């Protein structure tokens, strides 16, 4: 592979990782919010 293709592949993989991290943070945030809501009902 030439260096340009390698750079584009790395950028693509970093973008996928960024999307995964953001999705994980949203899921964790929603989970914590659900726990807080359940605790508030008690």
LINMO-V434102 format. One record per residue. RES is the residue in three letters. SS is DSSP state (hx for helix, st for strand, lp for the rest). PHI is phi in whole degrees, 0 to 359 (* if undefined). D_LAST is the distance of its C-alpha to the last C-alpha in whole Angstrom. Layout:
res,ss,phi,d_last
RES,SS,PHI,D_LAST
RES,SS,PHI,D_LAST
//
This chain:
res,ss,phi,d_last
UNK,lp,*,60
UNK,lp,277,61
UNK,hx,292,59
UNK,hx,292,58
UNK,hx,295,56
UNK,hx,296,55
UNK,hx,297,53
UNK,hx,296,52
UNK,hx,296,50
UNK,hx,296,48
UNK,hx,298,47
UNK,hx,300,46
UNK,hx,293,44
UNK,hx,295,43
UNK,hx,294,41
UNK,hx,297,40
UNK,hx,297,38
UNK,hx,298,37
UNK,hx,298,35
UNK,hx,297,34
UNK,hx,295,32
UNK,hx,296,31
UNK,hx,297,29
UNK,hx,298,28
UNK,hx,295,26
UNK,hx,295,25
UNK,hx,295,23
UNK,hx,296,22
UNK,hx,298,21
UNK,hx,295,19
UNK,hx,296,17
UNK,hx,296,16
UNK,hx,296,15
UNK,hx,296,13
UNK,hx,296,11
UNK,hx,298,10
UNK,hx,295,9
UNK,hx,295,7
UNK,hx,292,6
UNK,hx,288,6
UNK,hx,282,4
UNK,lp,286,0
//
